[in-house]
Amino acid sequence: MEKDMIGSEELQEFTVKYYEDRLIKGIENFHPGGIDYTEKLAMEAGVREGTRILDVASGSGETALYLAMRFKAEVVGFDLSEKMVAHATERAKDLGLRHLATFKKGDVHKMPFAKGSFDAAISECSLCLFRDKVQVIQNIAHGVKSGKKVAVSDVITKGEIPKELHTPLLYACCLAGAQPLKETMDIFIKAGLKNVVGYELTADIKDPWKEELPVLYHEVMNAFKDAIRLGVYEPKDESELDRMAERLLSEKFGYAIVSGIVL
Ligand SMILES: C[S@@+](CC[C@H](N)C(=O)[O-])C[C@H]1O[C@@H](n2cnc3c(N)ncnc32)[C@H](O)[C@@H]1O
């Protein structure tokens, strides 16, 4: 993938379509760690009963609906995909949660919310997909009350990622656009947030990728196979590729929470 493709409209459209296709296949959970990591993120953001919370890049609505159910929080989900927004709205109706969970279509680079309209904002596994990350964190912070938190969880890198993995597909599935934890924290600092903290969630978990998010493992396997087809790698058998994919995911990628307080 060319460097200038990152941040292009084309790649953004490809990414949204990638998640819509997964939704059609019945996959609703688009982040590692499932509800456990959502719970940790909610704690970090200070969500409690009645909190009015913004869920940025809300996808299928799973997180927003969970927070509405678990905390009786009032959640507004925001996502670029019309299909995701329609799906999440239907799910809210089915679950009798329309009074607590609403969903709005839009782009994080142009957010419509009035200053200080939320008690907290979260975003799960999505910052790595946005082209101007500092601007996006500023946009999110604008919607949050002074003294309250913006908290994101996201894929992080823990070393150099091979060039052949910088494909549109691996960008869409949150691997090729991931950054080291420190860089994600720096985005919050540059966006003007205070008391920025960051910590890794994957540190104590053995190989969560293959078990919890097999789709990432399969996309990496496919990228390796493409690299062999293109002659970048020597041919390898399936078990060697399997070991390479597992090693790459568990050694070079992690999942972390970063938060900061709005001034
Ligand atoms: C990895 S999924 C995460 C969804 C959800 N947060 C979760 O954890 O299940 C990424 C989501 O980001 C949305 N997205 C991508 N680019 C966006 C943008 N510029 N503005 C708003 N949403 C965007 C996609 O439509 C998709 O639903």
The ligand as an SDF file (V2000), in Angstrom:
LIG
                    3D

 27 29  0  0  0  0  0  0  0  0999 V2000
  -12.9770   -1.8070   14.1080 C   0  0  0  0  0  0  0  0  0  0  0  0
  -14.6360   -1.2210   13.9190 S   0  0  0  0  0  0  0  0  0  0  0  0
  -14.9850   -0.8880   15.6190 C   0  0  0  0  0  0  0  0  0  0  0  0
  -16.4400   -0.8330   15.9240 C   0  0  0  0  0  0  0  0  0  0  0  0
  -16.8030   -0.8040   17.4210 C   0  0  0  0  0  0  0  0  0  0  0  0
  -16.1930    0.3370   18.0900 N   0  0  0  0  0  0  0  0  0  0  0  0
  -16.3800   -2.0850   18.0860 C   0  0  0  0  0  0  0  0  0  0  0  0
  -15.4440   -2.0700   18.8660 O   0  0  0  0  0  0  0  0  0  0  0  0
  -17.0010   -3.1180   17.7790 O   0  0  0  0  0  0  0  0  0  0  0  0
  -14.3790    0.3540   13.2000 C   0  0  0  0  0  0  0  0  0  0  0  0
  -15.6170    1.2000   12.9450 C   0  0  0  0  0  0  0  0  0  0  0  0
  -15.1730    2.5120   12.5680 O   0  0  0  0  0  0  0  0  0  0  0  0
  -16.0910    3.0650   11.6430 C   0  0  0  0  0  0  0  0  0  0  0  0
  -15.3940    4.1770   10.9700 N   0  0  0  0  0  0  0  0  0  0  0  0
  -14.3190    4.1100   10.1590 C   0  0  0  0  0  0  0  0  0  0  0  0
  -13.9540    5.3300    9.7510 N   0  0  0  0  0  0  0  0  0  0  0  0
  -14.7970    6.2220   10.3480 C   0  0  0  0  0  0  0  0  0  0  0  0
  -14.9240    7.6400   10.3360 C   0  0  0  0  0  0  0  0  0  0  0  0
  -14.0990    8.3870    9.6220 N   0  0  0  0  0  0  0  0  0  0  0  0
  -15.9100    8.2000   11.0660 N   0  0  0  0  0  0  0  0  0  0  0  0
  -16.7720    7.4340   11.8020 C   0  0  0  0  0  0  0  0  0  0  0  0
  -16.6960    6.0770   11.8550 N   0  0  0  0  0  0  0  0  0  0  0  0
  -15.7260    5.4810   11.1380 C   0  0  0  0  0  0  0  0  0  0  0  0
  -16.4280    1.8830   10.7640 C   0  0  0  0  0  0  0  0  0  0  0  0
  -17.6460    2.0860   10.0630 O   0  0  0  0  0  0  0  0  0  0  0  0
  -16.5160    0.7420   11.8050 C   0  0  0  0  0  0  0  0  0  0  0  0
  -17.8310    0.5790   12.2800 O   0  0  0  0  0  0  0  0  0  0  0  0
  1  2  1  0
  2  3  1  0
  2 10  1  0
  3  4  1  0
  4  5  1  0
  5  6  1  0
  5  7  1  0
  7  8  2  0
  7  9  1  0
 10 11  1  0
 11 12  1  0
 11 26  1  0
 12 13  1  0
 13 14  1  0
 13 24  1  0
 14 15  1  0
 14 23  1  0
 15 16  2  0
 16 17  1  0
 17 18  1  0
 17 23  2  0
 18 19  1  0
 18 20  2  0
 20 21  1  0
 21 22  2  0
 22 23  1  0
 24 25  1  0
 24 26  1  0
 26 27  1  0
M  CHG  2   2   1   9  -1
M  END
$$$$
